[in-house]
Amino acid sequence: MNSKSLGILVGILAVVIVGVLAINFMNKGSIEGGSKEAGSKVLDGLDPDNVKSITIEGKDGATTLELGEAKWTVKDRDGYPAKFSEVRDVIWKIWELAIVEGITAGPSTHGRFHLLKPGTDGADKDEVGTVISFKGDGDKEMGTIVIGKDFEGAPKEDAPSPFPGFQIGEKGTYVWSPSAEGTVWRVKEDFMGLKSKPADWLDKEFVKSNTIKSVSVTHPDGDTWKVFREDKGGTLALMDPKEGEELDTSKASASGNVFASPKFQDVLPAADKEKAGLDAGIKATVDTVEGFTYEITVGNEVGGETSATDRYISFTVAFQQPEEPNYEVEIAAKMPPSTAPDGESDEDKKKREEEDQSNRDAERKRLEDGYKEDIEEAKKRLATEKEFESKVYVVTNSTVSGILKKRAELLKEEKKEEGETSADGASAVTPPVMVPPAGASAVTPPVRVEIPAAE
């Protein structure tokens, strides 16, 4: 190889090296977003162990979560307990969030990535993202991130797929932080379950399941009724039925399940309590087999496009400790004395009776321990449910539909007997219509009546 060829080769190699460096420089700028490399955390200043407040704002609403003395709460619902597991998950998910790729994109392009903040002037709803801000002690800012739209890259041949013949592209989400300046980042995580309404963050633990013993209801207009069961699992009956009243058990079934397994949708802030209309609400008392009594007030319908028939309710709870069972009676019924076999010796009889007594003693202890455990569990449950008292909850109409019924709506309808006369004295049965044969006169011929002569 002569010197001229070698010079040309060196020149080509130099051009290639410069090109590679240029590409690397461009990619480095793209990935780092000016200051961060791929794999770097999106929010460097976030300390998950010291987060005291989280604000989440999206196109459907906003909420603020605060760490109280012992638990996370929803500030927008007067400090009602928040779902700890979901609060913890969002903190750690954002803390671990790492950059996959950076894209140079200024604020004017954020709408394309659905990264505009809610309330941005002129922003279309589809261009808005979800803003999450973290604060520590003393309201110290720990970082803010905007969650944008999902990303799906071009299919990769080596990507595993559950569908033969189809390749899956790399997925992720576009995010932005004020610290990113003119860069939008792509991360591999998705945020499909992230919501911004206060109701979505409430701890939905509520009244435990009950076995309903009786339900009594009083409407504002004075209409009253009460249904009850004689035994656990028994058929509902109407208390003090009036003459002619007969309970339709199929209609009353919803009433017999009121507060059996209640759930709530939302909590009404105290400042808005007047809209619940509880002062003129329907009053109900629910007694359970477990010894709990709930005094419930059902107020107005919530209204709105998506919850037009939801209702406001409030309640108080009390517990009446049941009497301790007569263990001897229960044991005698369950464990009668064993039968002596033929030819039983005195020694064998003594052993058999001692064994019977030992079994009865063990059964008595089991029953006594069970009763004590049930009482302790009921007291703990009462303490928990007392914390739910006096707040105003939003529940679905089906949760309280049994309470909404009037007395007449629980009764069987009267069936009219055939031929029974209506209110005006006419027969309730339509008389048959006689159709004259063809050619016959449609005029009924006169009827001849013979009047007997006077005696």
C-alpha angles and dihedrals in degrees: 000000000000125000093257093056090045090053091051091049092049089049092052091047091051091051090050092049092048090049093050091048091049092051091047090049091051093046091046091054091047095049097040095044089220097306113021131071127216109278093033118127116258094224111036095176097055113114107188094198093056103042109129102170138025126190118196119189124179140155091274098050145298138259139182122215119201133191109232128189094292110000147021116268139189107245093197089060098052093270096307111172115274127215100270096199093057094045090050092048095053092048094052094040092056092042091055093042108128131191117251098175139354124219122196104237129147127214092269089067098045093098090066089060094042089245102129115121118248110267095031108152113256094003118148114229091244091056094059123099135194116268119210120188127184129203133185134196114335091015090289110173113244099176146297129231132184117214113212137178128318121267129214120182130206116294116271121217093219095047113112115243132186088215115069112231095024126096124207121228122223109271132206147124134268114237136175136195130190087241090062094072106191098358134099115201130212119214128185097231124092127217101203094139097048111118133178106202117105091231090061091062100046119116100245096200104130145152112342123242115283139196104230116228100173142350124201122185135191120190122206090251091058097259107146139178142159132202125189146170123232092207137020107277091010128138119278118253133191116245114234098352116203122232110293095013118129123175117238100217093198090058092043096049093092090053090052091056099048109135091000091126106356124187131181135216102202145345122244115230113243090241089064097044094116092067090063092072094214095150090070095032134124113273122216136175118205119192119192134203088239090065099257123133122198122196104201132188119196115202138178129330112266094226125197131120098281101033106030095144100037112120138218115234139173130186148177126215134211134177127216111198109230119235116265109262123250096254096188092058092048093047093047091052093046100037113032116183114282118254118254113239120231114278094015112174123225090250093051090047090053091050092047093050092046089052091049091051092047090053091048091049091050091049091049091052090049091052093045093048091047092052092049092047091050091051093048091048091048091051091051090048091050091053090052095046092047086068089062093055125116095008118120114241133191112226132173118265090246091061092065102021090114091058093050093064123104121226093257091054090063096054132089114255118248114252116217116230118237109271092017110153122240126231094279093053096254120131114267088217117080109234117239116267114233113215112203118229119259113287094017121123116261089215115097109236117241117269116232113223120195113215111206117232118253116262 
